[in-house]
Amino acid sequence: MLSRVLKSHSLCRVATVVTLFASLCSQAAGQSGFRNSAVGGVSIDVEGVVGPPSDTEHRLFLEQLRKEIKSPDEALNAPVDLRMVSLRALEAACEDALKNNMGQLPDEVKFLAGLQRIQYVFVYPEENDIVLAGPGEGWRVNDDATIVGITTGRPVLQLDDLLVAMRTVHEARRGGISVSIDPTAEGNRNLQELFDSQRGRPLNPTPQFEAAVKQAFGPQMVTLKGAPDTSHFARVLVAADYRMKRLAMNLEKSPVRGFGSYLDMIKNSRVAGDVNPRWWMACNYEPMATSDDKLAWELRGPGVKVMTEDEFVTADGSVSATGKTSAAAKRWADNMTDKYDELSAADPVFGELRNLMDMCVISALIEKERLCEVAGCSLPLLTSESSEVAIEKWNAAKTISPEVSFLRTRNSWIVTASGGVQIESWQVADRTDVDPNVSVVRKRATPADKSLWWQ
């Protein structure tokens, strides 16, 4: 997405937005109809055009999900501080589903036993196993079609996303995983021509002019790197980015007290006429803690932060970074970072994004430290791109139609800013500190019943 500030003789900034709420829960690949398009408040047609689904699509999808996804067993329902998931047993569960259940996985496998965050990684060479551990509980289908914890309302981790994180770990090492949604250079030029044609006219953003702005700006392009664009993983990246923009541009009211829009923040301010803010969400972790023997690891930190940098549009319609940051844009970014945990509880898509980052960091850690070799644990069904356990496929997001939001500041009309998501998982995995306390947690967490794949 792009922004620009125009002096008062031009007119307006344009908000390129789409209603992207929380994203889909896992479903079998190859399904079509409303199950493929009406996913968690997002409709993506076969051409890749993104928009809100009809009320009928959403209702039918939600009803079908709630029929198919049953309440978990009582043993999984109770909230626990340390739900443990065995990767060796998870591999075995996938193999069993391929042999005996036509590849259909039970819900407790799809939703990783209700794990809500990965806080620890424990290696058990004597058991040939790697265990992921963190808070967990039973799950339910939320009104926006996200699978969330029954008491916290926070999204649970999904096996399908973990498969993407583990299978793209080498791609992540080369360039990270990212998404951005941007206007075309042609759209930028057309928009500037429209603004130029308004010089000398009254500044009155009528519905007719709003329609002209949309037509001039044209569709925004979705660019995804490092992950399959047809995956649920990709949908979360896109949805989280657009939810951030909707909040920034006051196109949707914030669900968190004390976290307002960027437009409200600057409406009585003077803004520069030649630069525009760009925001993106990135990893926000402290150095990982590890035991002396490197058999226990702890992922520390809030997980996500919002970054910002100013940019400007050149005469040919391309966008260039300035290397500088405006004070107002940084205040808004810092506020969203401070409120991110509250926001994740109120809007599950931001919790889902943090889950993706956790999984990507842990996948990088397992690869970097060769933990599978240390454990004597082979996980081809989980990690191989040629695995028979396929990543579910949905229509890929390619373009998004713009909507318009106008705000008059003291010297300008304002348009929304650009942004994205950037996951640099290997940079996080490279930073570690030795902490003996992590080994203590590992010993205390050793599974009591080794016949179960979760504890």
WOVEN-V624108 format. One record per run of one state. SS is the DSSP state (hx for helix, st for strand, lp for the rest). FROM is the first residue (numbers start at 1). TO is the last residue. Records with the same first field share a line. If there is no record, write none. Layout:
SS=FROM-TO, FROM-TO
//
This chain:
lp=1-4, 8-33, 38-38, 40-41, 45-48, 52-54, 69-73, 78-79, 101-106, 111-111, 116-119, 128-128, 137-138, 142-146, 150-154, 156-158, 168-168, 176-176, 183-184, 198-206, 218-219, 226-231, 249-261, 267-275, 285-287, 291-295, 299-302, 314-318, 322-326, 339-339, 347-347, 369-370, 376-379, 384-398, 401-407, 409-411, 415-417, 424-424, 430-431, 435-435, 446-453, 455-455
st=5-7, 39-39, 42-44, 49-51, 80-86, 115-115, 120-124, 129-136, 139-141, 147-149, 155-155, 177-182, 220-225, 276-284, 288-290, 296-298, 303-313, 319-321, 399-400, 408-408, 412-414, 418-423, 432-434, 454-454
hx=34-37, 55-68, 74-77, 87-100, 107-110, 112-114, 125-127, 159-167, 169-175, 185-197, 207-217, 232-248, 262-266, 327-338, 340-346, 348-368, 371-375, 380-383, 425-429, 436-445
//
